Amino acid sequence: MNKSDLVDALASASGMTKADASRAVDAMFSPSDGIIAGALRGGHRVQITGFGTFEVKHRKARMGRNPRTGQSIHISASNSPAFKAGKGLKDAVN
């Protein structure tokens, strides 16, 4: 399912117009100014009971290896978004 499929499904399930559904999807999931991305940038977790939790995981700096040359390289510390599925979503899939 891609974004346009999600917009179509939201519009039909909620009775919204496709334009309203598209704005709702953008408001939630846009990487630049979406609600979830904004909360994660602010250091908060987004927990949707029964669905799952979005959070930021911190990766420490470490030494890695270039697979082409075998040379050791330094990999900088970084933050990475993560999603952990909730019990309701796990049960629905299984």
Residue, then its C-alpha position, 0 to 999 in steps of 0.5 A: m500500500n502506498k500513500s495514494d492507496l492509504v488516502d483512498a482507504l481513509a477517504s472511503a472508511s471515514g466518508m472524507t473527501k480525497a482532498d481532506a484525507s490527503r491533508a490528514v495523511d500529510a499532517m500525520f506522516s510528512p517527514s518535514d512537518g508531520i505530527i509524528a516527525g515533529a514529536l520525534r524531533g522534539g525528543h518525545r515518543v508517540q504511543i498509539t495504544g494497541f497500534g504501536t510506538f514511534e521513538v528515536k533510538h540513539r546509535k553510539a559512534r563505532m568503528g566499522r569496516n569498508p567491505r570493499t577495501g577492508q579498511s577500518i572507518h569511523i562511523s559517527a553517532s546518529n539518531s534513528p527513528a524506530f517503530k515497535a508494534g503494539k499487541g493489538l497490531k501484532d494480534a491482528v497480523n497473526 
